[in-house]
Amino acid sequence: MDTTLVNFGEEHFGRADLGDARRTKRLVRVADRLAAHPAGSLPDKMQSPAELAALYHLVNGERVTHASVIGTHFRRTRSAMRDHPSPVILLAHDDTDLNLTSKRSLEGVLGPLGGKDQRGYLCHNSIALTPAGEPLGLANQILHLNKRRRKNTARAVLRECPHRQSRLWLRGREAVGDFPAGKRVVDLVDRGGDTFEFLDYEHAHGYSYVARAKSNRTALVGHREGGEEGRRVKMFDHLRSLPGAGRRPRAVPPSAAKAGEAARPGRDAELATAWAAVTLPPPAPSRARGEHRQVPLRLWAVRVWEPAPPEGAGALEWLLLTDVAVETEADAWERVDWYEWRWPAMEGYHKGQKTGCGVEGPQFTTKQAMEPMIGVLSVVAWLLMYLRWAGRDEEAATKPASEVVPLGWVLLLSRWRHGQERPDWTVREFLLALARLGGHQNRKGDGLPGWQTLWKGWTKLHAAIQLATPPPPGSCAQR
């Protein structure tokens, strides 16, 4: 852990090239203010009318773009990926709709979304994580505008379209770039990334991946020809014919009710795994949906499933593809462990973007102003994600809180919580008190606090600190 919670604006935006050093200083101040007050509208977040006007002036500057604002954070994240002692770094990719339909002035520049008559950006995020789940940062972000396509458009025309949505997976990985020998970066993608185009790109560049398989495609058994090797099979059917090689318990969290589905309570499950080396032949050129080489891909398929689910409960099953060799049961479980970080990381991050930081909320009337604002709030959403991780990771949580936040913050919060100063608080003790300030009760059955109560407490603590610290003479807060 480092001082990113203290020097947030300077560390993540201080080197942004906006054409004028004064603009960069203003961006740093704006980022610090948004980090202290992420929720609510922009008038709620900013401290005074003067600060709000300064924000509006900043994001409407010609040199202030999404790329120029968020680029410093990208470089910081990629540096952290290179420098981290772990030989393996996970890179989770996924996208989410940013629904801006209510911004009528942007109607002509926004793209269609999945919902009926909805418009906005498809925001494709790439989050770097350690195998222990530490979120290192946002390694890339693409604000994509979908284009409506005409009916009966030829497949070749769609394949060559530069705005094709399926290109996002390649573009996201390409932007992150290469890493030194000895550092394995594993791309984690869901079914949306399981295209021959993306898998071929990974193989062609020597990258690593674990992808959730989308379809029961035809494959060849093994990586060689002759005998059992090279037999043509349906991949899912082949995996399901293999015996389980081991058992491992897994806690299944409860799920809320969804459209057409009742809520499901949490339960304990026992999972089995099986794996096989397979070769994927390329689609014929006339049937290819993307751009790729006409070469077979040698990889491993891994199945994880619940052999004996409780009566009435749907059995768990994942079918994964990876280019990282799977020779033993330990290898198979490691690939599963890597992939398991994708969903909680991306789900939590997207929730932080939308609910925690209100990234869809700013009432800007131009694309110029909206895009850099999305960039700043997206980095604030990562900070929220980092804060939650810090309270749950055993090693990070036992460190002195004063190594992460100023000692004055620790003393102030401990006085509120216990009536006396406790400078020796650990990170977990600090964050549990912060969550209590945000409404978490810390009862035995409550579990560790989530990001919402942590962030509410974070906002209240910053308000108390601000009241206790008079603004410098001549600052915006005094106007």
GULUM-699823 format. One record per residue (C-alpha): chain; x, y, z. Coordinates in nm, 3 decimals, decimal comma. Layout:
REM GULUM-699823
  ch        X        Y        Z
   A        X        Y        Z
...
REM end
This chain:
REM GULUM-699823
  ch        X        Y        Z
   A    0,000    0,000    0,000
   A    0,111    0,356   -0,057
   A    0,004    0,715   -0,009
   A   -0,251    0,713   -0,290
   A   -0,532    0,780   -0,041
   A   -0,358    1,098    0,072
   A   -0,204    1,246   -0,244
   A   -0,472    1,117   -0,478
   A   -0,502    1,412   -0,716
   A   -0,129    1,474   -0,752
   A   -0,039    1,107   -0,788
   A   -0,298    1,021   -1,052
   A   -0,336    1,349   -1,244
   A   -0,034    1,563   -1,152
   A    0,151    1,487   -1,478
   A   -0,140    1,538   -1,713
   A   -0,040    1,742   -2,019
   A   -0,323    1,991   -2,062
   A   -0,123    2,261   -2,239
   A   -0,093    2,482   -1,929
   A    0,041    2,400   -1,582
   A   -0,246    2,595   -1,427
   A   -0,498    2,362   -1,586
   A   -0,313    2,061   -1,445
   A   -0,316    2,214   -1,095
   A   -0,687    2,276   -1,128
   A   -0,739    1,914   -1,239
   A   -0,551    1,794   -0,930
   A   -0,774    2,005   -0,704
   A   -1,087    1,884   -0,881
   A   -0,978    1,519   -0,845
   A   -0,908    1,560   -0,473
   A   -1,248    1,719   -0,423
   A   -1,428    1,444   -0,615
   A   -1,239    1,177   -0,421
   A   -1,351    1,335   -0,094
   A   -1,713    1,369   -0,208
   A   -1,783    1,113   -0,483
   A   -2,161    1,091   -0,446
   A   -2,428    1,333   -0,559
   A   -2,440    1,593   -0,834
   A   -2,145    1,812   -0,930
   A   -2,280    2,103   -0,719
   A   -2,292    1,857   -0,426
   A   -1,937    1,740   -0,489
   A   -1,772    2,080   -0,526
   A   -1,710    2,306   -0,229
   A   -1,830    2,641   -0,362
   A   -1,982    2,812   -0,667
   A   -1,632    2,929   -0,760
   A   -1,496    2,572   -0,757
   A   -1,793    2,451   -0,961
   A   -1,736    2,726   -1,219
   A   -1,365    2,635   -1,231
   A   -1,459    2,273   -1,300
   A   -1,690    2,375   -1,585
   A   -1,419    2,595   -1,734
   A   -1,163    2,314   -1,705
   A   -1,359    2,036   -1,879
   A   -1,460    2,265   -2,164
   A   -1,097    2,339   -2,253
   A   -0,991    2,216   -2,596
   A   -0,677    2,043   -2,461
   A   -0,871    1,875   -2,181
   A   -0,978    1,543   -2,331
   A   -1,054    1,197   -2,199
   A   -0,709    1,078   -2,312
   A   -0,514    1,373   -2,169
   A   -0,693    1,356   -1,833
   A   -0,677    0,981   -1,766
   A   -0,345    0,903   -1,939
   A   -0,136    0,970   -1,627
   A   -0,336    0,712   -1,432
   A   -0,293    0,458   -1,713
   A    0,085    0,505   -1,708
   A    0,092    0,474   -1,330
   A   -0,106    0,149   -1,346
   A    0,113   -0,003   -1,618
   A    0,423    0,091   -1,419
   A    0,273   -0,079   -1,112
   A    0,209   -0,390   -1,322
   A    0,574   -0,401   -1,432
   A    0,719   -0,328   -1,089
   A    0,499   -0,553   -0,874
   A    0,699   -0,850   -0,736
   A    0,436   -1,103   -0,845
   A    0,540   -1,280   -1,169
   A    0,171   -1,294   -1,268
   A   -0,059   -0,995   -1,308
   A   -0,426   -1,032   -1,400
   A   -0,590   -0,793   -1,646
   A   -0,970   -0,810   -1,631
   A   -1,159   -0,671   -1,930
   A   -1,530   -0,591   -1,952
   A   -1,766   -0,321   -2,066
   A   -2,070   -0,146   -1,926
   A   -2,334    0,084   -2,071
   A   -2,316    0,448   -1,965
   A   -2,675    0,554   -2,022
   A   -2,688    0,925   -2,106
   A   -3,028    0,923   -2,276
   A   -3,154    1,212   -2,060
   A   -2,886    1,447   -2,204
   A   -3,094    1,568   -2,496
   A   -2,829    1,808   -2,619
   A   -2,600    1,506   -2,679
   A   -2,859    1,306   -2,870
   A   -2,689    1,351   -3,204
   A   -2,341    1,242   -3,087
   A   -2,416    0,944   -2,861
   A   -2,441    0,585   -2,979
   A   -2,728    0,337   -2,934
   A   -2,720    0,106   -2,632
   A   -2,878   -0,231   -2,565
   A   -3,197   -0,091   -2,412
   A   -3,477    0,035   -2,633
   A   -3,416    0,395   -2,743
   A   -3,121    0,429   -2,502
   A   -2,812    0,628   -2,597
   A   -2,470    0,671   -2,446
   A   -2,123    0,519   -2,437
   A   -2,019    0,157   -2,418
   A   -1,739    0,196   -2,162
   A   -1,477   -0,080   -2,203
   A   -1,257   -0,104   -1,893
   A   -0,935   -0,297   -1,828
   A   -0,852   -0,337   -1,456
   A   -0,511   -0,466   -1,339
   A   -0,510   -0,699   -1,036
   A   -0,262   -0,914   -0,851
   A   -0,344   -1,286   -0,805
   A   -0,436   -1,188   -0,447
   A   -0,698   -0,945   -0,579
   A   -0,519   -0,614   -0,513
   A   -0,653   -0,361   -0,768
   A   -0,346   -0,189   -0,914
   A   -0,546    0,052   -1,127
   A   -0,728    0,113   -1,450
   A   -0,489    0,006   -1,725
   A   -0,711    0,130   -2,008
   A   -1,056    0,263   -2,083
   A   -1,234    0,304   -2,416
   A   -1,545    0,520   -2,459
   A   -1,706    0,350   -2,755
   A   -1,996    0,487   -2,961
   A   -2,195    0,210   -3,126
   A   -2,312    0,263   -3,481
   A   -2,646    0,142   -3,610
   A   -2,597   -0,105   -3,890
   A   -2,823   -0,159   -4,184
   A   -3,013   -0,485   -4,215
   A   -2,868   -0,750   -4,446
   A   -2,521   -0,594   -4,436
   A   -2,269   -0,833   -4,588
   A   -2,048   -1,021   -4,341
   A   -1,732   -0,896   -4,513
   A   -1,844   -0,534   -4,470
   A   -1,916   -0,589   -4,100
   A   -1,580   -0,760   -4,052
   A   -1,391   -0,461   -4,192
   A   -1,593   -0,199   -4,001
   A   -1,356    0,007   -3,780
   A   -1,639    0,072   -3,530
   A   -1,720   -0,296   -3,477
   A   -1,791   -0,356   -3,108
   A   -1,606   -0,689   -3,101
   A   -1,281   -0,501   -3,175
   A   -1,288   -0,354   -2,824
   A   -1,127   -0,663   -2,671
   A   -0,828   -0,635   -2,904
   A   -0,805   -0,257   -2,871
   A   -0,814   -0,277   -2,492
   A   -0,527   -0,527   -2,478
   A   -0,328   -0,355   -2,752
   A   -0,337   -0,023   -2,563
   A   -0,184   -0,181   -2,251
   A    0,118   -0,304   -2,448
   A    0,400   -0,549   -2,383
   A    0,582   -0,630   -2,059
   A    0,934   -0,750   -1,978
   A    1,026   -1,117   -1,998
   A    0,937   -1,293   -1,676
   A    0,621   -1,090   -1,619
   A    0,310   -1,281   -1,729
   A    0,002   -1,064   -1,781
   A   -0,310   -1,282   -1,802
   A   -0,613   -1,134   -1,980
   A   -0,944   -1,233   -1,819
   A   -1,245   -1,209   -2,050
   A   -1,603   -1,333   -2,034
   A   -1,804   -1,485   -2,317
   A   -1,800   -1,155   -2,506
   A   -1,424   -1,190   -2,553
   A   -1,440   -1,552   -2,668
   A   -1,396   -1,489   -3,039
   A   -1,145   -1,654   -3,267
   A   -1,027   -1,305   -3,357
   A   -0,933   -1,219   -2,997
   A   -0,783   -1,561   -2,917
   A   -0,574   -1,550   -3,234
   A   -0,454   -1,199   -3,144
   A   -0,338   -1,327   -2,803
   A   -0,153   -1,622   -2,958
   A    0,004   -1,409   -3,231
   A    0,146   -1,162   -2,974
   A    0,253   -1,419   -2,715
   A   -0,001   -1,293   -2,459
   A   -0,176   -1,508   -2,197
   A   -0,548   -1,536   -2,130
   A   -0,826   -1,719   -1,950
   A   -1,158   -1,680   -2,133
   A   -1,501   -1,815   -2,051
   A   -1,607   -2,026   -2,348
   A   -1,915   -1,905   -2,530
   A   -2,018   -2,193   -2,755
   A   -1,986   -2,566   -2,801
   A   -1,756   -2,524   -3,099
   A   -1,584   -2,797   -3,294
   A   -1,232   -2,874   -3,171
   A   -0,961   -3,135   -3,222
   A   -0,848   -3,343   -2,925
   A   -0,488   -3,273   -2,823
   A   -0,214   -3,074   -2,993
   A   -0,089   -3,343   -3,235
   A   -0,231   -3,564   -3,505
   A   -0,270   -3,940   -3,504
   A   -0,475   -4,186   -3,295
   A   -0,686   -4,019   -3,028
   A   -0,497   -3,698   -3,098
   A   -0,669   -3,498   -3,369
   A   -1,012   -3,656   -3,322
   A   -1,285   -3,403   -3,403
   A   -1,525   -3,339   -3,113
   A   -1,768   -3,085   -2,977
   A   -1,560   -2,915   -2,708
   A   -1,825   -2,891   -2,432
   A   -1,939   -3,248   -2,491
   A   -1,580   -3,371   -2,472
   A   -1,512   -3,187   -2,145
   A   -1,833   -3,317   -1,991
   A   -1,731   -3,673   -2,074
   A   -1,413   -3,647   -1,865
   A   -1,407   -3,761   -1,499
   A   -1,346   -3,510   -1,223
   A   -0,985   -3,491   -1,111
   A   -1,039   -3,336   -0,770
   A   -1,280   -3,169   -0,531
   A   -1,276   -2,826   -0,374
   A   -1,530   -2,641   -0,154
   A   -1,669   -2,307   -0,263
   A   -1,906   -2,065   -0,092
   A   -2,185   -1,953   -0,325
   A   -2,301   -1,602   -0,231
   A   -2,673   -1,520   -0,220
   A   -2,824   -1,356   -0,526
   A   -3,098   -1,095   -0,538
   A   -3,418   -1,145   -0,734
   A   -3,400   -1,060   -1,103
   A   -3,653   -1,040   -1,382
   A   -3,800   -1,388   -1,410
   A   -3,573   -1,530   -1,135
   A   -3,639   -1,560   -0,762
   A   -3,378   -1,462   -0,505
   A   -3,141   -1,742   -0,408
   A   -2,986   -1,787   -0,063
   A   -2,614   -1,844   -0,020
   A   -2,488   -2,202    0,016
   A   -2,176   -2,416    0,028
   A   -2,086   -2,613   -0,282
   A   -1,827   -2,876   -0,373
   A   -1,666   -2,833   -0,716
   A   -1,479   -3,074   -0,940
   A   -1,248   -2,998   -1,230
   A   -1,136   -3,162   -1,554
   A   -0,921   -3,039   -1,840
   A   -0,803   -3,130   -2,187
   A   -0,558   -3,007   -2,447
   A   -0,751   -2,906   -2,760
   A   -0,685   -2,741   -3,094
   A   -0,929   -2,490   -3,242
   A   -0,936   -2,487   -3,622
   A   -0,991   -2,141   -3,775
   A   -1,329   -2,059   -3,929
   A   -1,331   -2,068   -4,308
   A   -1,263   -1,723   -4,459
   A   -1,620   -1,705   -4,589
   A   -1,758   -1,763   -4,237
   A   -1,510   -1,558   -4,034
   A   -1,671   -1,284   -3,826
   A   -1,345   -1,109   -3,740
   A   -1,000   -1,055   -3,882
   A   -0,751   -1,328   -3,792
   A   -0,490   -1,563   -3,928
   A   -0,588   -1,893   -4,084
   A   -0,391   -2,103   -3,833
   A   -0,512   -2,351   -3,568
   A   -0,485   -2,248   -3,203
   A   -0,342   -2,494   -2,953
   A   -0,480   -2,434   -2,604
   A   -0,633   -2,599   -2,298
   A   -0,999   -2,621   -2,201
   A   -1,093   -2,643   -1,831
   A   -1,427   -2,745   -1,687
   A   -1,533   -2,664   -1,330
   A   -1,869   -2,794   -1,213
   A   -2,080   -2,900   -0,918
   A   -2,134   -3,277   -0,939
   A   -2,406   -3,294   -0,671
   A   -2,604   -2,968   -0,639
   A   -2,879   -2,945   -0,373
   A   -3,229   -3,032   -0,487
   A   -3,387   -2,736   -0,665
   A   -3,057   -2,549   -0,708
   A   -2,897   -2,506   -1,046
   A   -2,559   -2,677   -1,076
   A   -2,257   -2,448   -1,108
   A   -2,047   -2,487   -1,422
   A   -1,769   -2,289   -1,587
   A   -1,603   -2,381   -1,915
   A   -1,277   -2,195   -1,963
   A   -1,014   -2,160   -2,237
   A   -0,650   -2,074   -2,172
   A   -0,318   -2,075   -2,354
   A   -0,130   -2,128   -2,024
   A   -0,045   -2,499   -2,003
   A   -0,263   -2,716   -1,780
   A   -0,079   -3,037   -1,695
   A   -0,191   -3,104   -1,338
   A   -0,489   -3,055   -1,109
   A   -0,303   -2,768   -0,939
   A   -0,260   -2,598   -1,278
   A   -0,634   -2,629   -1,346
   A   -0,734   -2,480   -1,011
   A   -0,486   -2,196   -1,055
   A   -0,646   -2,099   -1,388
   A   -0,984   -2,110   -1,214
   A   -0,852   -1,892   -0,931
   A   -0,731   -1,636   -1,183
   A   -1,065   -1,624   -1,363
   A   -1,264   -1,600   -1,040
   A   -1,129   -1,248   -0,986
   A   -1,287   -1,117   -1,308
   A   -1,651   -1,099   -1,200
   A   -1,614   -0,940   -0,852
   A   -1,353   -0,696   -0,984
   A   -1,554   -0,574   -1,282
   A   -1,892   -0,587   -1,108
   A   -1,759   -0,389   -0,812
   A   -1,581   -0,140   -1,035
   A   -1,882   -0,073   -1,255
   A   -2,100   -0,031   -0,947
   A   -1,844    0,218   -0,815
   A   -1,854    0,410   -1,144
   A   -2,231    0,438   -1,156
   A   -2,368    0,421   -0,803
   A   -2,066    0,538   -0,606
   A   -1,948    0,820   -0,832
   A   -2,254    0,895   -1,042
   A   -2,061    0,885   -1,369
   A   -2,386    0,909   -1,568
   A   -2,508    1,209   -1,371
   A   -2,323    1,527   -1,486
   A   -2,558    1,749   -1,687
   A   -2,309    1,856   -1,952
   A   -2,435    1,964   -2,291
   A   -2,126    1,875   -2,495
   A   -1,923    1,562   -2,564
   A   -1,611    1,773   -2,500
   A   -1,706    1,827   -2,135
   A   -1,860    1,484   -2,069
   A   -1,566    1,265   -2,170
   A   -1,293    1,409   -1,942
   A   -1,542    1,409   -1,655
   A   -1,603    1,037   -1,711
   A   -1,226    0,988   -1,702
   A   -1,178    1,161   -1,366
   A   -1,475    0,989   -1,203
   A   -1,356    0,651   -1,335
   A   -1,027    0,689   -1,149
   A   -1,218    0,791   -0,835
   A   -1,420    0,468   -0,877
   A   -1,092    0,273   -0,872
   A   -1,002    0,446   -0,544
   A   -1,330    0,322   -0,399
   A   -1,243   -0,029   -0,515
   A   -0,894   -0,003   -0,363
   A   -1,033    0,118   -0,030
   A   -1,263   -0,183   -0,002
   A   -0,979   -0,424   -0,085
   A   -0,751   -0,266    0,175
   A   -0,995   -0,355    0,452
   A   -1,034   -0,717    0,341
   A   -0,682   -0,826    0,249
   A   -0,520   -0,985    0,553
   A   -0,168   -0,855    0,491
   A   -0,275   -0,501    0,402
   A   -0,532   -0,480    0,681
   A   -0,277   -0,545    0,958
   A   -0,045   -0,260    0,859
   A   -0,045    0,061    1,065
   A   -0,317    0,294    0,939
   A   -0,074    0,587    0,964
   A    0,123    0,435    0,673
   A   -0,179    0,486    0,449
   A   -0,352    0,801    0,574
   A   -0,223    1,098    0,776
   A   -0,190    1,033    1,147
   A   -0,429    1,323    1,212
   A   -0,707    1,133    1,035
   A   -0,643    0,829    1,254
   A   -0,652    1,038    1,571
   A   -0,969    1,221    1,468
   A   -1,159    0,905    1,377
   A   -1,042    0,713    1,685
   A   -1,156    1,000    1,910
   A   -1,499    0,979    1,749
   A   -1,513    0,600    1,775
   A   -1,365    0,537    2,121
   A   -1,341    0,875    2,290
   A   -0,963    0,860    2,292
   A   -0,681    0,880    2,037
   A   -0,540    0,549    1,911
   A   -0,237    0,618    1,693
   A   -0,157    0,244    1,673
   A   -0,473    0,154    1,481
   A   -0,433   -0,092    1,194
   A   -0,575   -0,033    0,848
   A   -0,864   -0,269    0,924
   A   -0,946   -0,094    1,252
   A   -0,943    0,241    1,074
   A   -1,167    0,115    0,793
   A   -1,410   -0,058    1,031
   A   -1,450    0,272    1,215
   A   -1,485    0,450    0,883
   A   -1,762    0,206    0,786
   A   -1,932    0,262    1,124
   A   -1,927    0,633    1,046
   A   -2,096    0,542    0,716
   A   -2,370    0,336    0,883
   A   -2,219   -0,016    0,908
   A   -2,306   -0,175    1,244
   A   -2,006   -0,413    1,271
   A   -2,227   -0,690    1,412
   A   -2,109   -1,050    1,387
   A   -2,360   -1,136    1,118
   A   -2,293   -0,824    0,912
   A   -1,963   -0,937    0,763
   A   -1,696   -0,696    0,647
   A   -1,823   -0,357    0,523
   A   -1,896   -0,300    0,157
   A   -1,789   -0,008   -0,057
   A   -2,107    0,197    0,000
   A   -2,073    0,225    0,379
   A   -1,697    0,281    0,348
   A   -1,753    0,560    0,100
   A   -2,025    0,725    0,309
   A   -1,787    0,721    0,605
   A   -1,505    0,850    0,385
   A   -1,719    1,146    0,279
   A   -1,820    1,227    0,638
   A   -1,460    1,205    0,759
   A   -1,342    1,443    0,488
   A   -1,620    1,686    0,581
   A   -1,501    1,680    0,944
   A   -1,140    1,731    0,837
   A   -1,242    2,018    0,612
   A   -1,433    2,191    0,893
   A   -1,133    2,152    1,123
   A   -0,893    2,296    0,864
   A   -0,945    2,660    0,764
   A   -0,894    2,729    0,393
   A   -0,583    2,924    0,293
   A   -0,627    3,299    0,233
   A   -0,755    3,381   -0,114
   A   -0,879    3,030   -0,191
   A   -1,204    2,960   -0,373
   A   -1,367    2,847   -0,046
   A   -1,343    3,200    0,094
   A   -1,517    3,367   -0,196
REM end
